[in-house]
Amino acid sequence: MMKKNQFWQYLVGSIAITLLIPTVASAHTGVGDPTGFLHGLEHPIGGLDHILAMVAVGLWAAQMGGKALWMVPGAFVVAMTGSSVLGYFGLPLPGVEQGILASDFILGLLLLFATRLPLAVSIGIVSILAIFHGYAHGAEMPETASGLTYGIGFIISTAALHLAGIGMGLGIDRFQPKLQELLFRLGGGAVLLGAVYVLIDR
């Protein structure tokens, strides 16, 4: 069983990875299109609605464990990347902002109620939710940016947020069952509170 101080090491380490990614990217500005890459890198972490959903996906995957640990976040990234093409070319997708906010509420509720669904259903849920996030990324790409480097940027940033959630979840997972369930539920509650804040702040 993991000691309490080890859990906090997991948590701090996960957050540090997320915060350090942009710094590492800035050190490689001579590669490819730095403007597009940095814009893509910053987009997911530039909005609380994106951060909440992507960290929640990682937490939920860790809560489910097994293959879900990598397949659920992986499905999110794939669906997000595909839908970004729709946004890039301006193809219509109604309710994008509502869909992004809905993803925060849905994922928060799934965590709050410790929901465990069949893997295929879980993948389907996150894939649908990822479509709205990806579309927003593609639609908001600067005109002067390279689509390829911009895409690489937001994929890396999204993966870092997923890893932050997974890291926190793996730390939680090593506690006793009662505390483990409580902490995951608190994580879901935090996501829901964040979603309410985003809704009010609009």
N, C-alpha and C positions, 0 to 999 in steps of 0.2 A: 504494500500500500504506500502511496506517495505521501510524503510529509507535506505539511501546509506550506513551508517555505519553498519547497520544490514546485508546488502548484503555481506560486507567484512568479517563479522563474520562468515557467512555461508561458504564463500570461504576458509578462514583460518582454520576453523574447519574441513572442508573436507580434506584439505591437511594434517592437523595434524593427522587425523585418519590414513591416508595412511602411513605417516612416522613413526607412533608409533607402528604399527602392528608388525614389526620385533623385536622391543624392548620388547614388551609384550611376544612374542613367546620365546625369549631368556631366559626369567625368568622362563620358564617351561621346562628346558632341562632335567629334570629327568623323563619326561613322554614319553613313547614309544621310538621311534628312533629319537633323536634330530637332527642327521646329515641329515637324509632323509627329515625330516620336514623343517629344515632351508634351505636346498637346494631347496626344492619345493617352499618355501615362497619367496626366493630371485629370482627365475627364471623369473617370469613375470616383476618384477621391475628392473631386471638387463639389460633390453634392451629397448631403446626408442621406437622401433617399437611396442612392446607389450603394453607399457604404453599408447601410443597414441591411439591405437585401443580400449583398455579397458575403458579408460576415455571417449572416444568419444561415446562408446555404452551407458554409463550412461547419458551423455549429450543428446544424441538423444532420449533416453527413456524419459527423463524429458521434452524434447521439445514436444514430442507427448502426454505425460500425460496419464491419465486413467490407464487401465490395462497394457498398454505398459510399465509403470513405473517399474513394477516388472517382467513382462513376457518376455520382450526383453532381459534384462540382465540375467534372469534365463535361457532362451534358449541358450544364449552364453555359460554359465557355463556348462550346460548339454552336449551340443555338444562338447565343449572343453574337458570335462572329458572323454567322449566316445572315441574321436579320439586319446587321449593320449595313450590309450591301443594299437592302431595301431603302434604308434611310439615306444612304449616300446618293442613290439615284432618284430620290424624291418620290418613290412609289408610295401610294396612300396606305396608311395604317391608322385607323381611328382609335382615339382614347389612349394615346401613348403615355401621357402624364398620369392619367388615372390608372393605367396598367402598372406603371412603376410604383405608384403609391400603394396600389392594391397588393403588389408583391410583398411590400414590407408588412402589411397587416396579415396576409396569408402565412408567410413564413414565421412571423412572430407568434401567431396562434398555433401553428404546428409544433413549435418549440414549447410554448406554454402548456399545451395539453399532452406533451410527450408523445406525439403521434408517430406511430410506426406503421408504415404502409408497405405493400409489396414494392420491390426495387423498381420494377417497370413503371408503376404508378408514380413513385417518387421522381423518377427521371422525367416522366411526362410533365409533372407539375412544374419542376424547375425549368424545363425547356420552354414551356409556354410563357412563364414569367420572364425568362431571359430575353425573349423576343422583343419586349418593350424596351428593356435596357439597351440592347444592341441597336435597335432602331434609332434611339436617341443619340447614341454614340456616332452612328453614321451620319445622321441628319445634321449634327452640330460640328462636323469636321470643318476646319478652316479651309477656304478655297485654295489657299496657297500650299497646303500640306500635301504630302504624298500619302495616298490611301494605304499603301503597304506599311510604311513606317508608323503611321497613325494607328493602324490596326494592331501592329505588334505592341505598341505602347499601351493601348487599353486592355489588350489580352494579358500582358504582364501585370498590370496594375490590378486587374480583376483577380488573377490567380493569387496575387499577394494577399488580397483581402480574404479570399477563400482560405488560404493557408493560415491567416490570422485566426479565423473562426475555428478551423480544424485544430490549431495549436491550443487554443483555449479549451476546446472540447475534449481533446486528449488529456489535458491536465485535469479537467473535471472528472473524466471517466475513471481515474485512478482512485477516487475517493470512495467511501462506503456508499452503498446503494441509496440510502435515504438522502444523504447530502448531495450525491451525484444528481438525483432527480430534481432536487430543490434548485441547484445551481443552473441546470439547463432551463428549468421553468422560469427562473429569474432572468436568464438571458432572453427568453422569449418575451417576458414582460418588458424588458429594457427596449427591445426592438419595437414593440407596440407603442411604448411611450414616445420613442423617437419618431415613429410614423405619425402619431397624433401631433407632435410638435411641427413636423413638416407640413401637415394639413393646415394647421392654424396659421403657420408662418406664410402661407401662400397668399 
